[in-house]
Amino acid sequence: MASDSGGLLLSTEFHSDAKTTDTSIICRFNGINYTVHISDGALRFHSLPGYTGPLKEQEIFLRNILSAKLVGKNQSRRPLFSPRDFFSRRTGVYDASAATPELQLCVAKRVGEQKWRLKTVVLDFESAEFGERICADIGQFIEGLRSRPKRLMFFINPISGGGQALRLMTRRIIPHLKAAAMPFDYIVTTHSGHAREWILEQPDIGKAFDGLIAVGGDGIFNEILDGVIHRAQDEKITSKSDLSSPTVRVGIIPAGSTDSIGCCIGLGDPVSALIHILLGDHMKLDVGAVFRVQDGSLIKFFCAFLGYGFFSDTLRNSEKHWLRRYLGKTRYMLAGAKTFFLNRAYPGYISYRPAAEAGPDGYPDEGLTCRQNCPVCSEVGEKKSSTSAFSFSGTSDEEQEWQTLDGRFTNVIAVSLCCKSEKSPKGLAPTSHCGDGCLDLLFVKKLGYFRLLNYLISTSRGIGPRSVLGENLHACRAYELVFRSKKPPLDGQLDTLRSHPQNPRPSGTVMRNCARTDIHVKIYCQLIDIFGSGLESS
Ligand SMILES: Nc1ncnc2c1ncn2[C@@H]1O[C@H](COP(=O)(O)OP(=O)(O)OP(=O)(O)O)[C@@H](O)[C@H]1O
């Protein structure tokens, strides 16, 4: 997992030319004269003798510089973010004949928790030659950063978040991309499934782009996810498949109504999410897959949440087109109120293969949460890269005993991330990890109105589900799950399971296409590489 906290420099890839670094180059920075040189991957400024102010030494980490350009001093004094820079009247072109050029650096800066912004730093040099040398060294360093994307493709869902995605793209994202000199293409989707179709049709997507970025909510991101995973496989995907990881990275700029995936990996703020993409920060994510039990065929991939019962009924009710287009986030409140008053419970016959290292009673309600450079995910990642037998299950040990459970459930959820959002600050499963190769399963048995309300309020206040639900909650961490809504002929044995066409319709965003089908859910450990660096430790 690559990450950058604040202004820390992480790279040692730069080997500056000794002649350049040893020479004293004098520049003016924030009105103060400094000698400047590059060492240990940073531009270092030392004030000249006689300076008595507080800013005797300063540094800018090269790792955080996104672009560097020389402009003639009298040609452009505008900051890089002036909207005028992005239209044809742009005039900031370096003129070698200008006697005193200035170097404009576009620098990523952490300005708060999970918040990054681009700043323009202007350095005035005594001579054009000095400016050119520093600019060339910075350019060479940036070129050498292999994790930095060179070209990006954006998919903008015009209906995400009640129509905010397009506005966000034109007003904030494109100006920042231009400031960072990042080449990009974009598609404004015209229909559901557009992004996925486009990805599947492209001959060499991994060569053309270093990242495919969703601008919208979790739905458009899942389309991209589905497209890139299908592209990476040579054969048809079934429940027996061991999937290859896509070569192209994916990303998300949150502009949807809930943006759960973005929130779980520290990308709740759109501009900060873009800056992580531009810096090339990336991490691995588990991906869940839903198969038909009957024939093992793939129904869908998911990256955060799979549900049956309360949350999925709410999502399904909120998916009505006109609600989505005009009501944005409010639609979840209306749909939630309707689901609450109906207070349905559904039968479920469940088998699951528990994860080896689950807590004392099978599930760690309190414990280590997934953060930047998470030790749990790193350990699993190392195991994955060193063991050829390692498949989806987080371990090469396939001998885990299957467990069974049945009853009537108000809510059944399987998550691969903590599923944080504005409505649930700690998430539906606060201790879930992004890349541990496990599903967190939460089975909420039938609840009365009072307990249901209590559960919903506590979720929105960040209180763990176990303390509220007690014995009404069965929670566990598992590698795979079989869910049936009608009693199976033989419990716990995958080979003998049959589908039941007369089953009630399962609900939820992921399950809605698999009406009347028994499902087999598997988690694929660290299958995709996503731009982002994880939640910062608070
Ligand atoms: N042009 C389009 N017209 C209609 N639907 C689209 C279009 N482009 C994409 N979609 C579909 O819209 C659905 C919802 O989109 P998305 O999740 O991005 O927004 P949202 O619902 O506002 O956000 P969230 O999922 O965070 O609540 C997705 O399933 C996607 O396939």
The ligand as a Gaussian input file, in Angstrom:
#p B3LYP/6-31G(d) Opt

LIG

0 1
 N      -26.352000       8.080000     -18.179000
 C      -26.955000       7.274000     -17.312000
 N      -28.298000       7.236000     -17.199000
 C      -28.926000       6.450000     -16.302000
 N      -28.257000       5.634000     -15.434000
 C      -26.920000       5.636000     -15.485000
 C      -26.196000       6.439000     -16.422000
 N      -24.871000       6.223000     -16.253000
 C      -24.770000       5.312000     -15.253000
 N      -25.977000       4.955000     -14.795000
 C      -26.320000       4.043000     -13.683000
 O      -26.750000       4.823000     -12.571000
 C      -26.649000       4.015000     -11.409000
 C      -26.419000       4.852000     -10.149000
 O      -25.288000       5.615000     -10.293000
 P      -24.304000       6.033000      -9.110000
 O      -24.184000       4.986000      -8.106000
 O      -23.068000       6.499000      -9.789000
 O      -25.023000       7.316000      -8.466000
 P      -25.844000       7.482000      -7.125000
 O      -26.889000       6.439000      -7.093000
 O      -26.274000       8.907000      -7.022000
 O      -24.745000       7.294000      -6.034000
 P      -24.617000       6.278000      -4.807000
 O      -24.492000       4.895000      -5.401000
 O      -23.355000       6.715000      -4.113000
 O      -25.831000       6.472000      -3.976000
 C      -25.529000       3.041000     -11.691000
 O      -26.006000       1.740000     -11.510000
 C      -25.149000       3.270000     -13.150000
 O      -25.038000       2.050000     -13.847000

